[in-house]
Each structure stands twice: as C-alpha cells, then as structure tokens.
Amino acid sequence: MNDQTRQNDLRHLFGAAGRAHHAVYGGPNPGWARWYAEWMYGESLSMLESDPSVDTVEAWLVRADERIRSEEPEGSWPGHYAAWFLEWDDTAASE
C-alpha cells in the first residue's frame, strides 16, 4: 500500500470516527482520545505498519490534538491527523 493510499484510508477512518463519536456523545467528551483509539482499533488500523497498541493510538491522538491547537493549520483535522499519524507510525516501525 503506498503512502497516499495509507493517508487517504486513515483520513477516512478519522472522519468516520468523528461522525461516530458525535453520534454517541453529541458534544465534548473528556475521554475522547480513549474512545477514538478503541473505536479506530476495532475498525482496523491495517494502514499502520508499526501495529500500535490502543494506548499508543490514544497517545498519538492527544499529541495530534496538541499539535493542531498550537499550529492551527489550514484544512480539515482528519487530513492533518492522518499525515502526523503516518509520520509517527513510520518512526515507530523503524525502531
């Protein structure tokens, strides 16, 4: 699977997770990162090469949230999260 396909698949997974989370909670949820990590893990994270644990996915989600809040990049959050996850996944897979 090439990097563009991996990023698109992951971006779509983030979008689906966001819609599912909104359907369940309809607003803020202090445990959002754990919920997303477990939901995404259940849906399959086959596009990630490092096979991260749920705890690692949760930590990456928190890290991505902190990064998006500090950098305020243009565009949709799922695209940024996907790109960052692939960076961190590639680093983890090479360790």
Backbone as JSON, one array per atom type, in Angstrom:
{
  "sequence": "MNDQTRQNDLRHLFGAAGRAHHAVYGGPNPGWARWYAEWMYGESLSMLESDPSVDTVEAWLVRADERIRSEEPEGSWPGHYAAWFLEWDDTAASE",
  "N": [[0.86, -1.17, 0.0], [0.69, 2.14, -0.93], [2.0, 5.35, 0.25], [0.2, 7.48, -0.15], [-2.28, 6.19, -0.42], [-2.42, 4.98, 2.08], [-2.56, 7.29, 3.68], [-4.97, 8.43, 2.77], [-6.8, 6.38, 3.46], [-6.53, 6.4, 6.22], [-7.29, 9.03, 6.8], [-9.99, 8.92, 6.06], [-10.85, 7.08, 7.97], [-10.48, 8.56, 10.33], [-12.4, 10.56, 9.86], [-14.76, 9.01, 9.88], [-14.64, 8.07, 12.5], [-14.96, 10.49, 13.88], [-17.58, 11.18, 13.13], [-18.98, 9.02, 14.27], [-18.34, 9.37, 16.97], [-19.56, 11.84, 17.45], [-22.22, 11.09, 17.06], [-22.62, 9.43, 19.24], [-21.91, 10.98, 21.52], [-22.49, 13.7, 20.97], [-21.31, 16.06, 21.7], [-18.76, 17.64, 23.73], [-16.4, 15.37, 25.2], [-14.62, 14.25, 27.8], [-13.08, 11.94, 27.76], [-12.4, 11.5, 25.13], [-10.11, 10.81, 23.55], [-9.4, 8.2, 24.28], [-11.77, 6.89, 23.61], [-11.87, 7.31, 20.81], [-9.48, 5.95, 20.09], [-10.05, 3.27, 20.83], [-12.31, 2.81, 19.24], [-11.3, 3.19, 16.64], [-9.36, 1.21, 16.61], [-10.95, -1.05, 16.69], [-12.12, -0.85, 14.2], [-10.06, -1.3, 12.44], [-6.74, -0.75, 11.91], [-5.1, -1.24, 9.76], [-3.59, 0.13, 7.92], [-1.47, 1.16, 9.23], [1.9, 0.53, 9.91], [3.39, -0.1, 12.16], [1.87, -1.45, 13.99], [0.49, -0.34, 16.34], [-0.4, -0.2, 19.84], [-3.59, 0.15, 21.57], [-3.2, 2.0, 23.58], [-1.01, 3.44, 22.57], [-2.12, 4.54, 20.24], [-4.02, 6.17, 21.45], [-2.29, 7.97, 22.79], [-1.03, 9.14, 20.57], [-3.23, 10.42, 19.47], [-3.79, 12.38, 21.41], [-1.41, 13.8, 21.23], [-1.6, 14.7, 18.55], [-3.85, 16.34, 18.79], [-2.86, 18.33, 20.5], [-0.92, 19.36, 18.81], [-2.39, 20.3, 16.61], [-3.85, 22.3, 17.81], [-1.85, 24.07, 18.59], [-0.52, 24.72, 16.19], [-2.52, 25.39, 14.4], [-3.26, 24.65, 11.63], [-4.26, 25.09, 8.16], [-7.18, 23.64, 6.63], [-8.84, 20.41, 6.94], [-9.15, 18.64, 10.04], [-8.99, 15.74, 10.02], [-7.27, 15.15, 7.86], [-4.82, 16.29, 8.64], [-4.33, 14.9, 11.05], [-4.06, 12.32, 9.97], [-1.74, 12.56, 8.36], [0.18, 13.18, 10.34], [-0.03, 10.9, 12.0], [0.97, 8.96, 10.27], [3.62, 9.81, 10.02], [4.52, 9.39, 12.68], [4.0, 6.67, 12.87], [5.72, 5.62, 10.91], [8.17, 6.25, 12.09], [7.98, 4.73, 14.45], [7.81, 2.16, 13.34], [10.33, 1.85, 12.28], [11.96, 1.62, 14.44]],
  "CA": [[0.0, 0.0, 0.0], [1.54, 3.33, -1.0], [1.77, 6.33, 1.32], [-1.01, 8.27, -0.42], [-3.41, 5.32, -0.1], [-2.43, 4.86, 3.55], [-3.04, 8.54, 4.25], [-6.4, 8.57, 2.45], [-7.55, 5.43, 4.28], [-6.5, 6.87, 7.61], [-8.12, 10.24, 6.84], [-11.4, 8.47, 6.05], [-11.12, 6.45, 9.26], [-10.66, 9.65, 11.29], [-13.7, 11.17, 9.6], [-15.8, 8.09, 10.36], [-14.57, 8.09, 13.97], [-15.54, 11.75, 14.31], [-19.04, 11.09, 12.99], [-19.47, 8.06, 15.26], [-18.22, 10.0, 18.28], [-20.61, 12.86, 17.55], [-23.5, 10.39, 17.19], [-22.71, 8.88, 20.59], [-21.78, 12.0, 22.57], [-23.13, 14.94, 20.57], [-20.6, 17.22, 22.25], [-17.48, 17.34, 24.37], [-16.23, 14.14, 25.96], [-13.26, 14.3, 28.33], [-12.38, 10.7, 27.43], [-12.49, 11.36, 23.67], [-8.95, 10.16, 22.92], [-9.52, 6.75, 24.52], [-12.9, 6.43, 22.82], [-11.41, 7.25, 19.41], [-8.47, 4.89, 19.95], [-10.72, 1.97, 20.87], [-13.19, 2.71, 18.07], [-10.44, 3.02, 15.45], [-8.72, -0.1, 16.71], [-11.98, -2.01, 16.32], [-12.41, -0.74, 12.77], [-8.85, -1.77, 11.76], [-5.69, 0.21, 11.62], [-4.2, -2.02, 8.91], [-2.73, 1.02, 7.14], [-0.31, 1.48, 10.05], [2.88, -0.56, 9.82], [4.02, -0.41, 13.44], [0.92, -2.2, 14.8], [0.47, 0.3, 17.66], [-1.42, -0.61, 20.81], [-4.64, 1.14, 21.82], [-2.59, 3.06, 24.39], [-0.18, 4.25, 21.68], [-3.04, 5.31, 19.4], [-4.56, 7.22, 22.32], [-1.23, 8.96, 22.99], [-0.86, 9.86, 19.31], [-4.39, 11.31, 19.33], [-3.56, 13.53, 22.3], [-0.3, 14.55, 20.62], [-2.13, 15.36, 17.36], [-4.73, 17.4, 19.26], [-2.0, 19.41, 20.98], [-0.24, 19.95, 17.66], [-3.33, 21.06, 15.78], [-4.22, 23.51, 18.57], [-0.73, 25.02, 18.61], [-0.14, 25.14, 14.84], [-3.72, 25.87, 13.71], [-3.07, 24.55, 10.18], [-5.43, 25.18, 7.28], [-7.71, 22.35, 6.18], [-9.6, 19.58, 7.88], [-8.35, 17.94, 11.04], [-8.65, 14.35, 9.69], [-6.11, 15.11, 6.98], [-3.61, 16.56, 9.43], [-4.11, 13.76, 11.94], [-3.58, 11.19, 9.16], [-0.34, 12.81, 7.99], [1.02, 13.06, 11.54], [-0.02, 9.5, 12.41], [1.87, 8.22, 9.39], [4.98, 10.18, 10.43], [4.83, 8.71, 13.93], [3.98, 5.25, 12.57], [6.97, 5.3, 10.21], [9.23, 6.31, 13.1], [7.81, 3.57, 15.34], [8.09, 0.93, 12.58], [11.75, 1.74, 12.01], [12.71, 1.44, 15.7]],
  "C": [[0.91, 1.23, 0.0], [1.12, 4.35, 0.06], [0.49, 7.14, 1.1], [-2.27, 7.47, -0.08], [-3.54, 5.17, 1.41], [-3.01, 6.13, 4.18], [-4.53, 8.74, 3.98], [-7.25, 7.64, 3.31], [-7.64, 5.9, 5.72], [-7.35, 8.13, 7.77], [-9.61, 9.88, 6.88], [-11.78, 7.83, 7.39], [-11.31, 7.51, 10.35], [-12.02, 10.33, 11.1], [-14.84, 10.32, 10.12], [-15.82, 8.06, 11.88], [-15.21, 9.36, 14.51], [-17.06, 11.73, 14.23], [-19.63, 10.14, 14.03], [-19.43, 8.67, 16.66], [-19.31, 11.04, 18.48], [-21.99, 12.21, 17.74], [-23.7, 9.87, 18.61], [-22.76, 9.99, 21.65], [-22.44, 13.32, 22.23], [-22.45, 16.19, 21.08], [-19.31, 16.79, 22.9], [-17.52, 16.05, 25.2], [-14.8, 14.14, 26.49], [-12.43, 13.05, 28.02], [-12.32, 10.44, 25.93], [-11.33, 10.57, 23.08], [-9.01, 8.64, 23.1], [-10.65, 6.18, 23.67], [-12.5, 6.28, 21.36], [-10.45, 6.1, 19.2], [-9.13, 3.52, 19.92], [-11.61, 1.78, 19.65], [-12.36, 2.44, 16.82], [-9.77, 1.65, 15.46], [-9.71, -1.19, 16.29], [-12.31, -2.0, 14.84], [-11.26, -1.24, 11.9], [-7.92, -0.61, 11.43], [-4.64, -0.46, 10.74], [-3.27, -1.15, 8.07], [-1.49, 1.45, 7.92], [0.63, 0.28, 10.08], [3.46, -0.97, 11.15], [3.13, -1.23, 14.36], [0.85, -1.63, 16.23], [-0.65, -0.26, 18.55], [-2.49, 0.47, 20.91], [-4.06, 2.3, 22.62], [-1.74, 3.99, 23.53], [-1.06, 5.11, 20.78], [-3.64, 6.45, 20.22], [-3.53, 8.33, 22.53], [-1.0, 9.78, 21.72], [-2.02, 10.83, 19.08], [-4.23, 12.57, 20.18], [-2.47, 14.42, 21.71], [-0.77, 15.33, 19.39], [-3.03, 16.53, 17.75], [-3.91, 18.59, 19.74], [-1.34, 20.12, 19.8], [-1.19, 20.8, 16.82], [-3.75, 22.35, 16.5], [-3.08, 24.53, 18.56], [-0.39, 25.56, 17.22], [-1.29, 25.77, 14.06], [-3.56, 25.83, 12.18], [-4.38, 24.69, 9.41], [-5.91, 23.78, 6.93], [-8.37, 21.58, 7.3], [-8.67, 18.83, 8.83], [-8.06, 16.5, 10.65], [-7.43, 14.22, 8.78], [-4.81, 15.34, 7.72], [-3.3, 15.4, 10.37], [-3.53, 12.58, 11.15], [-2.12, 11.37, 8.81], [0.58, 12.63, 9.2], [1.09, 11.62, 12.02], [0.95, 8.69, 11.55], [3.33, 8.56, 9.68], [5.38, 9.38, 11.67], [4.87, 7.19, 13.73], [5.28, 4.84, 11.89], [8.15, 5.3, 11.17], [9.17, 5.07, 14.0], [8.17, 2.27, 14.62], [9.58, 0.75, 12.33], [12.58, 1.54, 13.27], [12.94, -0.01, 16.01]]
}
